[in-house]
Amino acid sequence: MVKSKIKYIVIGLVIVIIIIIATQTRSILQKYQDVANGNECGISLTNKNRIFEAETSNRFHGDGVRYKVYRFEKVDIELIISKIKKNNKWKSCPFDNAFADIVERYINNNPEYTNLLKNSKYKVPIPNIQNGYYLFVNENTSNDGYYSNFSLYILDLDTGLLYFITYDS
Protein backbone atom coordinates (compact mmCIF):
# COMPACT_ATOMS: atom_id res chain seq x y z
CA MET A 1 0.00 0.00 0.00
CA VAL A 2 2.80 2.43 0.90
CA LYS A 3 4.72 1.50 -2.27
CA SER A 4 1.63 2.28 -4.31
CA LYS A 5 1.31 5.78 -2.74
CA ILE A 6 5.01 6.47 -3.31
CA LYS A 7 4.61 5.38 -6.92
CA TYR A 8 1.78 7.90 -7.46
CA ILE A 9 3.73 10.65 -5.74
CA VAL A 10 6.78 10.00 -7.94
CA ILE A 11 4.61 9.95 -11.07
CA GLY A 12 2.98 13.22 -10.00
CA LEU A 13 6.36 14.86 -9.38
CA VAL A 14 7.66 13.70 -12.76
CA ILE A 15 4.59 15.20 -14.47
CA VAL A 16 5.05 18.50 -12.62
CA ILE A 17 8.74 18.61 -13.60
CA ILE A 18 7.87 17.92 -17.24
CA ILE A 19 5.30 20.74 -17.22
CA ILE A 20 7.80 23.17 -15.68
CA ILE A 21 10.47 22.26 -18.22
CA ALA A 22 7.99 22.58 -21.11
CA THR A 23 6.81 26.05 -20.06
CA GLN A 24 10.35 27.29 -19.47
CA THR A 25 11.50 25.90 -22.81
CA ARG A 26 8.74 27.83 -24.61
CA SER A 27 9.76 31.01 -22.82
CA ILE A 28 13.41 30.50 -23.77
CA LEU A 29 12.46 29.79 -27.40
CA GLN A 30 10.36 32.98 -27.54
CA LYS A 31 13.30 35.02 -26.25
CA TYR A 32 15.58 33.38 -28.81
CA GLN A 33 13.07 34.22 -31.58
CA ASP A 34 12.93 37.84 -30.39
CA VAL A 35 16.73 38.06 -30.52
CA ALA A 36 16.88 36.45 -33.98
CA ASN A 37 14.10 38.67 -35.34
CA GLY A 38 15.71 41.73 -33.78
CA ASN A 39 19.00 40.89 -35.47
CA GLU A 40 17.22 40.52 -38.80
CA CYS A 41 15.39 43.85 -38.65
CA GLY A 42 17.95 45.84 -36.64
CA ILE A 43 15.50 46.61 -33.81
CA SER A 44 15.92 45.05 -30.39
CA LEU A 45 12.76 43.07 -29.62
CA THR A 46 14.08 41.45 -26.45
CA ASN A 47 11.92 42.32 -23.42
CA LYS A 48 9.69 44.56 -25.53
CA ASN A 49 5.95 44.75 -25.04
CA ARG A 50 4.55 42.03 -27.29
CA ILE A 51 0.81 42.73 -27.22
CA PHE A 52 -0.32 40.02 -29.62
CA GLU A 53 1.03 36.76 -30.96
CA ALA A 54 -0.52 34.05 -33.09
CA GLU A 55 0.95 31.24 -35.12
CA THR A 56 -0.24 28.20 -36.96
CA SER A 57 0.62 24.91 -35.38
CA ASN A 58 4.20 23.94 -36.01
CA ARG A 59 4.64 21.87 -39.09
CA PHE A 60 7.50 19.99 -40.63
CA HIS A 61 10.73 22.02 -40.36
CA GLY A 62 8.89 24.89 -38.65
CA ASP A 63 6.71 25.72 -41.64
CA GLY A 64 3.74 27.96 -40.99
CA VAL A 65 2.69 31.51 -40.35
CA ARG A 66 3.54 33.76 -37.43
CA TYR A 67 2.05 37.12 -36.59
CA LYS A 68 3.30 39.30 -33.74
CA VAL A 69 2.55 42.86 -32.71
CA TYR A 70 4.83 44.87 -30.43
CA ARG A 71 4.04 48.23 -28.81
CA PHE A 72 6.89 50.70 -28.42
CA GLU A 73 7.13 53.81 -26.27
CA LYS A 74 7.76 57.16 -27.94
CA VAL A 75 11.38 57.18 -26.72
CA ASP A 76 11.94 53.77 -28.31
CA ILE A 77 10.32 54.92 -31.57
CA GLU A 78 12.71 57.87 -31.85
CA LEU A 79 15.72 55.56 -31.38
CA ILE A 80 14.29 53.08 -33.89
CA ILE A 81 13.74 55.81 -36.48
CA SER A 82 17.37 56.90 -36.17
CA LYS A 83 18.49 53.28 -36.74
CA ILE A 84 16.10 52.83 -39.67
CA LYS A 85 17.37 55.97 -41.39
CA LYS A 86 20.90 54.54 -41.28
CA ASN A 87 19.73 51.23 -42.75
CA ASN A 88 18.88 51.40 -46.46
CA LYS A 89 16.87 48.16 -46.30
CA TRP A 90 13.87 49.81 -44.61
CA LYS A 91 11.45 51.69 -46.87
CA SER A 92 8.90 54.40 -46.12
CA CYS A 93 5.17 53.71 -46.00
CA PRO A 94 2.80 53.71 -47.74
CA PHE A 95 3.70 50.69 -49.87
CA ASP A 96 4.33 51.25 -53.56
CA ASN A 97 1.80 49.56 -55.87
CA ALA A 98 3.96 46.52 -56.64
CA PHE A 99 4.61 45.78 -52.98
CA ALA A 100 0.99 46.50 -52.03
CA ASP A 101 0.02 43.81 -54.55
CA ILE A 102 2.39 41.34 -52.88
CA VAL A 103 0.92 42.16 -49.46
CA GLU A 104 -2.63 41.67 -50.72
CA ARG A 105 -1.86 38.44 -52.57
CA TYR A 106 0.42 36.72 -50.07
CA ILE A 107 -0.84 38.07 -46.74
CA ASN A 108 -4.20 39.85 -46.62
CA ASN A 109 -5.91 37.33 -48.91
CA ASN A 110 -4.08 34.31 -47.51
CA PRO A 111 -6.51 31.94 -45.73
CA GLU A 112 -3.79 30.89 -43.28
CA TYR A 113 -3.45 34.46 -42.00
CA THR A 114 -7.14 35.31 -42.04
CA ASN A 115 -8.02 32.08 -40.18
CA LEU A 116 -5.23 32.70 -37.71
CA LEU A 117 -6.52 36.19 -36.92
CA LYS A 118 -10.30 35.73 -37.27
CA ASN A 119 -10.93 35.81 -33.50
CA SER A 120 -8.59 38.72 -32.81
CA LYS A 121 -8.87 42.46 -33.26
CA TYR A 122 -6.41 42.19 -36.18
CA LYS A 123 -8.90 41.13 -38.86
CA VAL A 124 -6.74 42.38 -41.73
CA PRO A 125 -3.18 41.18 -41.23
CA ILE A 126 -1.64 44.33 -42.70
CA PRO A 127 -3.44 47.60 -42.00
CA ASN A 128 -3.11 50.47 -44.45
CA ILE A 129 -0.25 52.33 -42.77
CA GLN A 130 0.53 55.75 -44.21
CA ASN A 131 3.13 56.98 -41.71
CA GLY A 132 5.79 54.40 -41.02
CA TYR A 133 8.47 52.12 -42.36
CA TYR A 134 8.64 48.54 -43.54
CA LEU A 135 11.29 45.91 -44.10
CA PHE A 136 10.64 42.94 -46.38
CA VAL A 137 13.07 40.04 -46.11
CA ASN A 138 12.70 37.47 -48.87
CA GLU A 139 14.20 34.22 -47.58
CA ASN A 140 14.21 32.78 -51.10
CA THR A 141 17.84 32.87 -52.18
CA SER A 142 17.10 33.47 -55.85
CA ASN A 143 14.88 36.50 -55.06
CA ASP A 144 13.02 35.91 -58.31
CA GLY A 145 9.62 37.02 -57.06
CA TYR A 146 8.56 33.74 -55.50
CA TYR A 147 7.68 34.66 -51.95
CA SER A 148 7.30 31.29 -50.25
CA ASN A 149 9.49 32.22 -47.29
CA PHE A 150 9.58 35.78 -46.07
CA SER A 151 9.54 38.07 -43.07
CA LEU A 152 7.84 41.45 -43.03
CA TYR A 153 8.30 44.12 -40.39
CA ILE A 154 6.04 47.18 -40.44
CA LEU A 155 6.49 50.04 -38.00
CA ASP A 156 3.43 52.28 -37.63
CA LEU A 157 4.68 55.63 -36.32
CA ASP A 158 1.16 56.87 -35.51
CA THR A 159 0.37 54.00 -33.13
CA GLY A 160 3.87 52.91 -32.05
CA LEU A 161 3.12 49.37 -33.21
CA LEU A 162 5.56 47.04 -34.94
CA TYR A 163 3.91 44.25 -36.92
CA PHE A 164 6.03 41.20 -37.55
CA ILE A 165 4.72 38.71 -40.08
CA THR A 166 6.53 35.64 -41.29
CA TYR A 167 5.55 32.98 -43.78
CA ASP A 168 7.55 29.78 -44.00
CA SER A 169 6.47 27.10 -46.45
N, CA, C and O of each residue as an XYZ file, in Angstrom:
676
protein
N       0.815     -1.196      0.000
C       0.000      0.000      0.000
C       0.864      1.268      0.000
O       0.585      2.212     -0.738
N       1.910      1.283      0.828
C       2.805      2.429      0.900
C       3.573      2.584     -0.412
O       3.767      3.701     -0.892
N       4.012      1.457     -0.994
C       4.722      1.499     -2.268
C       3.838      2.085     -3.359
O       4.317      2.818     -4.224
N       2.574      1.770     -3.322
C       1.631      2.282     -4.314
C       1.486      3.800     -4.192
O       1.436      4.493     -5.208
N       1.418      4.331     -2.957
C       1.307      5.779     -2.742
C       2.586      6.482     -3.200
O       2.528      7.542     -3.824
N       3.731      5.890     -2.889
C       5.007      6.474     -3.308
C       5.093      6.509     -4.830
O       5.586      7.472     -5.416
N       4.609      5.451     -5.454
C       4.611      5.376     -6.917
C       3.805      6.533     -7.510
O       4.253      7.173     -8.462
N       2.622      6.807     -6.959
C       1.780      7.896     -7.463
C       2.405      9.266     -7.181
O       2.281     10.186     -7.989
N       3.064      9.394     -6.054
C       3.734     10.654     -5.736
C       4.881     10.902     -6.720
O       5.043     12.015     -7.219
N       5.666      9.875     -6.994
C       6.776      9.999     -7.942
C       6.253     10.338     -9.334
O       6.804     11.207    -10.010
N       5.205      9.665     -9.760
C       4.609      9.951    -11.074
C       4.118     11.395    -11.124
O       4.332     12.092    -12.116
N       3.465     11.841    -10.062
C       2.984     13.222     -9.995
C       4.118     14.222    -10.074
O       4.018     15.222    -10.786
N       5.202     13.961     -9.346
C       6.363     14.855     -9.384
C       7.002     14.898    -10.766
O       7.399     15.964    -11.237
N       7.101     13.756    -11.406
C       7.660     13.702    -12.756
C       6.805     14.531    -13.713
O       7.341     15.266    -14.542
N       5.497     14.419    -13.604
C       4.592     15.197    -14.466
C       4.773     16.691    -14.216
O       4.836     17.473    -15.164
N       4.856     17.092    -12.953
C       5.053     18.503    -12.616
C       6.381     19.007    -13.188
O       6.440     20.107    -13.738
N       7.429     18.224    -13.063
C       8.742     18.613    -13.596
C       8.684     18.758    -15.116
O       9.253     19.698    -15.672
N       8.008     17.843    -15.780
C       7.870     17.925    -17.241
C       7.125     19.191    -17.638
O       7.511     19.860    -18.596
N       6.068     19.525    -16.918
C       5.295     20.742    -17.218
C       6.165     21.984    -17.021
O       6.145     22.896    -17.848
N       6.920     22.018    -15.936
C       7.795     23.169    -15.676
C       8.842     23.309    -16.778
O       9.079     24.411    -17.272
N       9.457     22.215    -17.159
C      10.469     22.257    -18.223
C       9.846     22.714    -19.540
O      10.437     23.515    -20.263
N       8.658     22.209    -19.849
C       7.994     22.577    -21.106
C       7.673     24.064    -21.146
O       7.891     24.709    -22.172
N       7.161     24.621    -20.059
C       6.813     26.046    -20.063
C       8.061     26.914    -20.121
O       8.063     27.943    -20.798
N       9.117     26.521    -19.427
C      10.354     27.291    -19.469
C      11.011     27.217    -20.840
O      11.585     28.199    -21.309
N      10.930     26.063    -21.479
C      11.505     25.902    -22.813
C      10.810     26.828    -23.796
O      11.471     27.458    -24.621
N       9.480     26.922    -23.724
C       8.735     27.825    -24.614
C       9.173     29.266    -24.388
O       9.364     30.015    -25.346
N       9.332     29.655    -23.136
C       9.762     31.012    -22.819
C      11.154     31.294    -23.382
O      11.399     32.366    -23.935
N      12.052     30.341    -23.242
C      13.411     30.500    -23.771
C      13.385     30.589    -25.292
O      14.098     31.404    -25.878
N      12.567     29.756    -25.935
C      12.459     29.793    -27.395
C      11.904     31.128    -27.875
O      12.359     31.659    -28.888
N      10.914     31.681    -27.151
C      10.360     32.978    -27.536
C      11.419     34.069    -27.437
O      11.498     34.941    -28.303
N      12.232     34.024    -26.383
C      13.297     35.022    -26.246
C      14.321     34.868    -27.365
O      14.809     35.859    -27.908
N      14.643     33.629    -27.706
C      15.577     33.380    -28.811
C      15.010     33.931    -30.119
O      15.732     34.554    -30.897
N      13.706     33.701    -30.362
C      13.073     34.218    -31.576
C      13.123     35.741    -31.599
O      13.389     36.337    -32.643
N      12.867     36.379    -30.450
C      12.929     37.837    -30.387
C      14.329     38.343    -30.726
O      14.478     39.338    -31.435
N      15.347     37.662    -30.223
C      16.728     38.063    -30.523
C      17.017     37.881    -32.014
O      17.574     38.771    -32.656
N      16.636     36.727    -32.558
C      16.882     36.453    -33.982
C      16.141     37.443    -34.864
O      16.708     37.961    -35.826
N      14.869     37.713    -34.546
C      14.097     38.666    -35.338
C      14.658     40.076    -35.190
O      14.688     40.837    -36.157
N      15.097     40.423    -34.000
C      15.709     41.729    -33.780
C      16.984     41.896    -34.578
O      17.246     42.972    -35.116
N      17.778     40.842    -34.659
C      19.000     40.895    -35.471
C      18.669     41.080    -36.942
O      19.367     41.796    -37.658
N      17.600     40.430    -37.388
C      17.215     40.515    -38.800
C      16.757     41.921    -39.172
O      17.112     42.434    -40.233
N      15.962     42.546    -38.293
C      15.393     43.854    -38.645
C      16.195     45.032    -38.098
O      15.958     46.175    -38.489
N      17.139     44.764    -37.197
C      17.946     45.843    -36.644
C      17.297     46.566    -35.482
O      17.778     47.621    -35.068
N      16.210     46.020    -34.946
C      15.503     46.613    -33.815
C      15.495     45.586    -32.689
O      15.097     44.441    -32.901
N      15.924     45.977    -31.512
C      15.920     45.047    -30.386
C      14.478     44.754    -29.968
O      13.726     45.660    -29.609
N      14.109     43.481    -30.021
C      12.765     43.068    -29.621
C      12.776     42.341    -28.279
O      11.723     41.971    -27.761
N      13.960     42.139    -27.723
C      14.081     41.449    -26.446
C      13.461     42.295    -25.340
O      13.750     43.485    -25.217
N      12.618     41.676    -24.553
C      11.924     42.316    -23.423
C      11.052     43.497    -23.845
O      10.788     44.387    -23.036
N      10.608     43.517    -25.082
C       9.689     44.562    -25.529
C       8.257     44.100    -25.293
O       8.004     42.917    -25.067
N       7.341     45.030    -25.347
C       5.946     44.754    -25.035
C       5.249     44.090    -26.221
O       4.715     44.769    -27.098
N       5.259     42.770    -26.238
C       4.546     42.031    -27.288
C       3.079     41.977    -26.864
O       2.740     41.338    -25.868
N       2.209     42.653    -27.625
C       0.807     42.732    -27.222
C      -0.070     41.693    -27.906
O      -1.211     41.474    -27.499
N       0.459     41.054    -28.940
C      -0.324     40.018    -29.618
C       0.628     39.054    -30.296
O       1.674     39.441    -30.817
N       0.235     37.779    -30.275
C       1.026     36.760    -30.955
C       0.096     35.634    -31.369
O      -0.734     35.172    -30.586
N       0.247     35.205    -32.600
C      -0.516     34.055    -33.094
C       0.354     33.322    -34.098
O       1.128     33.936    -34.833
N       0.222     32.019    -34.122
C       0.951     31.238    -35.116
C       0.185     29.964    -35.396
O      -0.540     29.443    -34.548
N       0.369     29.477    -36.618
C      -0.237     28.198    -36.957
C       0.540     27.122    -36.224
O       1.676     27.336    -35.804
N      -0.069     25.990    -36.080
C       0.625     24.908    -35.381
C       1.903     24.574    -36.139
O       1.950     24.608    -37.368
N       2.917     24.254    -35.382
C       4.204     23.945    -36.014
C       4.068     22.764    -36.948
O       3.440     21.754    -36.631
N       4.659     22.919    -38.081
C       4.641     21.869    -39.085
C       6.060     21.395    -39.317
O       6.994     21.794    -38.621
N       6.196     20.554    -40.291
C       7.497     19.990    -40.629
C       8.513     21.102    -40.872
O       8.242     22.018    -41.648
N       9.644     21.041    -40.243
C      10.734     22.020    -40.364
C      10.307     23.431    -39.967
O      10.900     24.400    -40.442
N       9.302     23.572    -39.115
C       8.892     24.887    -38.647
C       8.045     25.671    -39.626
O       7.844     26.871    -39.439
N       7.543     25.024    -40.668
C       6.711     25.720    -41.644
C       5.457     26.269    -40.971
O       4.952     25.703    -40.002
N       4.972     27.374    -41.502
C       3.740     27.956    -40.992
C       3.794     29.468    -41.023
O       4.694     30.071    -41.606
N       2.808     30.060    -40.381
C       2.694     31.506    -40.353
C       2.780     32.003    -38.914
O       2.253     31.379    -37.992
N       3.449     33.127    -38.742
C       3.544     33.759    -37.433
C       3.178     35.228    -37.589
O       3.491     35.871    -38.591
N       2.508     35.732    -36.566
C       2.053     37.120    -36.587
C       2.232     37.668    -35.176
O       1.635     37.165    -34.224
N       3.054     38.699    -35.050
C       3.297     39.299    -33.738
C       3.132     40.804    -33.852
O       3.414     41.399    -34.892
N       2.670     41.408    -32.764
C       2.546     42.860    -32.712
C       3.222     43.328    -31.421
O       2.930     42.831    -30.333
N       4.127     44.290    -31.569
C       4.832     44.873    -30.431
C       4.412     46.329    -30.299
O       4.181     47.010    -31.298
N       4.313     46.803    -29.055
C       4.037     48.225    -28.808
C       5.308     48.859    -28.243
O       5.912     48.353    -27.297
N       5.696     49.985    -28.854
C       6.890     50.698    -28.415
C       6.507     52.044    -27.822
O       5.524     52.664    -28.228
N       7.295     52.481    -26.860
C       7.129     53.806    -26.273
C       7.715     54.842    -27.237
O       8.510     54.509    -28.116
N       7.312     56.094    -27.056
C       7.763     57.165    -27.941
C       9.293     57.279    -27.957
O       9.886     57.516    -29.009
N       9.920     57.113    -26.808
C      11.383     57.182    -26.724
C      12.009     56.084    -27.577
O      12.985     56.319    -28.289
N      11.437     54.881    -27.498
C      11.939     53.768    -28.313
C      11.763     54.057    -29.799
O      12.650     53.771    -30.604
N      10.616     54.625    -30.159
C      10.322     54.924    -31.567
C      11.370     55.880    -32.133
O      11.852     55.685    -33.249
N      11.719     56.902    -31.372
C      12.715     57.867    -31.845
C      14.067     57.197    -32.089
O      14.742     57.500    -33.073
N      14.460     56.294    -31.202
C      15.715     55.560    -31.377
C      15.633     54.636    -32.593
O      16.585     54.520    -33.364
N      14.489     53.985    -32.750
C      14.290     53.076    -33.886
C      14.362     53.840    -35.203
O      14.989     53.381    -36.158
N      13.721     55.006    -35.253
C      13.741     55.813    -36.480
C      15.177     56.184    -36.850
O      15.548     56.141    -38.023
N      15.975     56.544    -35.862
C      17.370     56.901    -36.175
C      18.128     55.694    -36.723
O      18.967     55.851    -37.610
N      17.850     54.491    -36.211
C      18.492     53.277    -36.740
C      18.001     52.972    -38.154
O      18.783     52.606    -39.030
N      16.690     53.128    -38.361
C      16.104     52.830    -39.671
C      16.684     53.751    -40.742
O      16.970     53.310    -41.856
N      16.853     55.009    -40.409
C      17.366     55.967    -41.394
C      18.801     55.659    -41.803
O      19.242     56.061    -42.880
N      19.532     54.946    -40.946
C      20.903     54.542    -41.280
C      20.932     53.236    -42.063
O      21.967     52.865    -42.617
N      19.810     52.544    -42.110
C      19.729     51.231    -42.754
C      18.932     51.373    -44.044
O      17.735     51.657    -43.998
N      19.564     51.184    -45.180
C      18.878     51.404    -46.460
C      17.931     50.267    -46.835
O      17.325     50.312    -47.905
N      17.790     49.263    -45.995
C      16.873     48.164    -46.303
C      15.425     48.514    -45.958
O      14.501     47.989    -46.579
N      15.219     49.390    -44.981
C      13.874     49.814    -44.609
C      13.369     50.830    -45.632
O      14.134     51.647    -46.143
N      12.067     50.764    -45.921
C      11.445     51.686    -46.875
C      10.300     52.427    -46.180
O       9.731     51.942    -45.202
N       9.980     53.598    -46.699
C       8.900     54.401    -46.122
C       7.538     53.894    -46.557
O       7.368     53.432    -47.685
N       6.571     53.983    -45.660
C       5.174     53.707    -46.000
C       4.595     54.974    -46.594
O       5.120     56.053    -46.320
N       3.556     54.906    -47.382
C       2.797     53.707    -47.743
C       3.563     52.852    -48.754
O       4.546     53.290    -49.352
N       3.080     51.614    -48.925
C       3.702     50.694    -49.873
C       3.535     51.217    -51.292
O       2.528     51.845    -51.617
N       4.534     50.952    -52.137
C       4.334     51.246    -53.555
C       3.362     50.202    -54.113
O       3.088     49.198    -53.455
N       2.847     50.432    -55.311
C       1.801     49.557    -55.868
C       2.243     48.111    -56.012
O       1.472     47.195    -55.725
N       3.473     47.897    -56.451
C       3.958     46.522    -56.639
C       4.018     45.780    -55.309
O       3.617     44.619    -55.223
N       4.517     46.451    -54.273
C       4.608     45.780    -52.976
C       3.227     45.635    -52.340
O       2.957     44.640    -51.668
N       2.358     46.615    -52.545
C       0.987     46.504    -52.028
C       0.292     45.287    -52.630
O      -0.493     44.620    -51.956
N       0.577     45.000    -53.894
C       0.015     43.814    -54.546
C       0.534     42.533    -53.890
O      -0.225     41.586    -53.686
N       1.816     42.505    -53.562
C       2.395     41.341    -52.878
C       1.727     41.146    -51.518
O       1.376     40.025    -51.149
N       1.554     42.235    -50.780
C       0.918     42.159    -49.459
C      -0.500     41.625    -49.583
O      -0.903     40.751    -48.816
N      -1.259     42.143    -50.545
C      -2.635     41.665    -50.724
C      -2.666     40.192    -51.107
O      -3.438     39.417    -50.543
N      -1.836     39.807    -52.054
C      -1.864     38.441    -52.572
C      -1.360     37.424    -51.551
O      -1.993     36.390    -51.339
N      -0.231     37.712    -50.924
C       0.417     36.718    -50.072
C       0.017     36.798    -48.602
O       0.208     35.834    -47.861
N      -0.534     37.929    -48.168
C      -0.839     38.067    -46.740
C      -2.320     38.335    -46.497
O      -3.004     37.508    -45.894
N      -2.825     39.477    -46.958
C      -4.202     39.847    -46.618
C      -5.241     38.895    -47.187
O      -6.300     38.715    -46.586
N      -4.963     38.282    -48.329
C      -5.914     37.327    -48.911
C      -5.497     35.878    -48.689
O      -6.031     34.974    -49.331
N      -4.566     35.655    -47.802
C      -4.084     34.308    -47.508
C      -4.961     33.678    -46.427
O      -5.036     34.208    -45.318
N      -5.623     32.562    -46.724
C      -6.507     31.935    -45.733
C      -5.795     31.560    -44.434
O      -6.412     31.564    -43.369
N      -4.503     31.237    -44.514
C      -3.789     30.895    -43.276
C      -3.749     32.084    -42.327
O      -3.958     31.923    -41.125
N      -3.484     33.277    -42.852
C      -3.448     34.463    -41.998
C      -4.841     34.850    -41.527
O      -5.043     35.126    -40.344
N      -5.799     34.871    -42.439
C      -7.135     35.307    -42.039
C      -7.751     34.344    -41.027
O      -8.438     34.785    -40.107
N      -7.521     33.047    -41.175
C      -8.018     32.085    -40.184
C      -7.294     32.242    -38.853
O      -7.898     32.105    -37.788
N      -6.020     32.526    -38.918
C      -5.226     32.699    -37.713
C      -5.714     33.897    -36.900
O      -5.678     33.871    -35.670
N      -6.166     34.938    -37.581
C      -6.524     36.189    -36.915
C      -8.020     36.410    -36.765
O      -8.427     37.447    -36.240
N      -8.861     35.468    -37.208
C     -10.300     35.729    -37.266
C     -10.926     36.035    -35.910
O     -11.936     36.737    -35.857
N     -10.371     35.540    -34.826
C     -10.925     35.806    -33.501
C     -10.142     36.867    -32.738
O     -10.244     36.959    -31.515
N      -9.368     37.660    -33.453
C      -8.595     38.720    -32.806
C      -9.072     40.073    -33.328
O      -9.924     40.149    -34.213
N      -8.507     41.130    -32.764
C      -8.870     42.464    -33.261
C      -8.127     42.813    -34.542
O      -8.397     43.849    -35.150
N      -7.192     41.960    -34.963
C      -6.411     42.192    -36.175
C      -7.037     41.402    -37.321
O      -6.484     40.391    -37.754
N      -8.179     41.856    -37.810
C      -8.904     41.126    -38.861
C      -8.147     41.136    -40.185
O      -8.100     40.128    -40.889
N      -7.562     42.271    -40.515
C      -6.741     42.377    -41.725
C      -5.299     42.314    -41.258
O      -4.865     43.159    -40.475
N      -4.552     41.327    -41.727
C      -3.183     41.184    -41.230
C      -2.342     42.448    -41.356
O      -1.605     42.798    -40.434
N      -2.446     43.129    -42.485
C      -1.639     44.329    -42.696
C      -2.565     45.527    -42.859
O      -3.225     45.666    -43.889
N      -2.618     46.391    -41.854
C      -3.439     47.595    -42.001
C      -2.799     48.560    -42.993
O      -1.611     48.455    -43.299
N      -3.583     49.485    -43.484
C      -3.106     50.468    -44.449
C      -2.360     51.575    -43.700
O      -2.958     52.568    -43.285
N      -1.075     51.395    -43.536
C      -0.251     52.332    -42.766
C       0.322     53.384    -43.712
O       0.971     53.060    -44.707
N       0.069     54.640    -43.384
C       0.535     55.747    -44.212
C       1.819     56.367    -43.674
O       2.638     56.874    -44.440
N       1.989     56.326    -42.357
C       3.126     56.976    -41.714
C       3.952     55.922    -40.980
O       3.654     55.567    -39.840
N       4.977     55.434    -41.639
C       5.795     54.402    -41.016
C       6.869     53.893    -41.951
O       7.192     54.512    -42.965
N       7.407     52.759    -41.585
C       8.471     52.124    -42.358
C       8.210     50.631    -42.421
O       7.532     50.068    -41.561
N       8.761     49.993    -43.457
C       8.641     48.539    -43.541
C       9.933     47.931    -44.065
O      10.700     48.558    -44.795
N      10.138     46.684    -43.660
C      11.290     45.907    -44.103
C      10.771     44.558    -44.564
O      10.133     43.835    -43.799
N      11.045     44.224    -45.811
C      10.639     42.940    -46.380
C      11.889     42.108    -46.594
O      12.811     42.527    -47.294
N      11.920     40.931    -45.991
C      13.072     40.037    -46.111
C      12.611     38.781    -46.831
O      11.886     37.960    -46.271
N      13.039     38.643    -48.077
C      12.701     37.467    -48.873
C      13.729     36.388    -48.562
O      14.913     36.543    -48.862
N      13.274     35.299    -47.963
C      14.197     34.222    -47.583
C      14.575     33.344    -48.772
O      15.469     32.504    -48.666
N      13.899     33.536    -49.898
C      14.210     32.777    -51.102
C      15.526     33.294    -51.665
O      15.644     34.477    -51.985
N      16.500     32.428    -51.784
C      17.840     32.872    -52.179
C      17.907     33.421    -53.597
O      18.762     34.257    -53.891
N      17.032     32.972    -54.471
C      17.102     33.469    -55.845
C      16.417     34.821    -56.000
O      16.644     35.517    -56.989
N      15.576     35.205    -55.031
C      14.878     36.496    -55.061
C      14.218     36.770    -56.405
O      14.260     37.894    -56.905
N      13.612     35.749    -56.984
C      13.020     35.910    -58.312
C      11.524     36.222    -58.271
O      10.830     36.052    -59.274
N      11.032     36.667    -57.143
C       9.625     37.018    -57.056
C       8.760     35.927    -56.466
O       7.555     36.120    -56.308
N       9.332     34.802    -56.140
C       8.559     33.739    -55.501
C       8.700     33.914    -53.999
O       9.782     33.720    -53.443
N       7.622     34.277    -53.351
C       7.678     34.657    -51.945
C       7.130     33.547    -51.048
O       6.132     33.742    -50.354
N       7.781     32.390    -51.065
C       7.296     31.289    -50.248
C       7.836     31.355    -48.827
O       7.259     30.746    -47.926
N       8.897     32.058    -48.611
C       9.493     32.217    -47.286
C       9.911     33.671    -47.126
O      10.843     34.133    -47.784
N       9.224     34.382    -46.258
C       9.582     35.782    -46.071
C       9.251     36.243    -44.662
O       8.482     35.611    -43.938
N       9.854     37.361    -44.300
C       9.536     38.072    -43.065
C       9.210     39.503    -43.450
O       9.833     40.075    -44.344
N       8.239     40.067    -42.776
C       7.838     41.449    -43.033
C       7.696     42.162    -41.698
O       6.983     41.705    -40.805
N       8.384     43.283    -41.580
C       8.301     44.123    -40.392
C       7.687     45.444    -40.830
O       8.134     46.047    -41.805
N       6.667     45.893    -40.114
C       6.044     47.177    -40.439
C       5.934     47.984    -39.153
O       5.316     47.544    -38.183
N       6.531     49.155    -39.152
C       6.486     50.041    -37.998
C       5.509     51.164    -38.289
O       5.719     51.956    -39.208
N       4.440     51.233    -37.507
C       3.433     52.283    -37.634
C       3.801     53.395    -36.655
O       3.691     53.219    -35.442
N       4.236     54.531    -37.178
C       4.677     55.628    -36.319
C       3.523     56.299    -35.597
O       3.726     56.884    -34.533
N       2.315     56.233    -36.147
C       1.164     56.869    -35.510
C       0.709     56.120    -34.261
O       0.243     56.737    -33.303
N       0.840     54.803    -34.267
C       0.368     53.998    -33.130
C       1.506     53.453    -32.270
O       1.270     53.001    -31.150
N       2.739     53.490    -32.780
C       3.866     52.911    -32.053
C       3.889     51.394    -32.104
O       4.527     50.747    -31.274
N       3.185     50.823    -33.090
C       3.116     49.367    -33.206
C       4.081     48.866    -34.277
O       4.228     49.470    -35.339
N       4.729     47.751    -33.971
C       5.558     47.044    -34.941
C       4.873     45.718    -35.224
O       4.680     44.899    -34.325
N       4.509     45.518    -36.486
C       3.908     44.255    -36.919
C       5.023     43.391    -37.480
O       5.832     43.839    -38.293
N       5.051     42.151    -37.033
C       6.034     41.200    -37.550
C       5.264     40.014    -38.107
O       4.543     39.326    -37.384
N       5.429     39.789    -39.393
C       4.718     38.711    -40.077
C       5.757     37.838    -40.753
O       6.672     38.341    -41.404
N       5.616     36.544    -40.599
C       6.526     35.641    -41.288
C       5.735     34.498    -41.898
O       4.762     34.009    -41.323
N       6.174     34.088    -43.070
C       5.552     32.979    -43.780
C       6.659     32.018    -44.169
O       7.608     32.393    -44.857
N       6.535     30.792    -43.730
C       7.552     29.776    -43.999
C       6.855     28.556    -44.570
O       6.065     27.905    -43.887
N       7.151     28.249    -45.828
C       6.473     27.103    -46.455
C       7.419     25.951    -46.670
O       7.016     24.909    -47.185
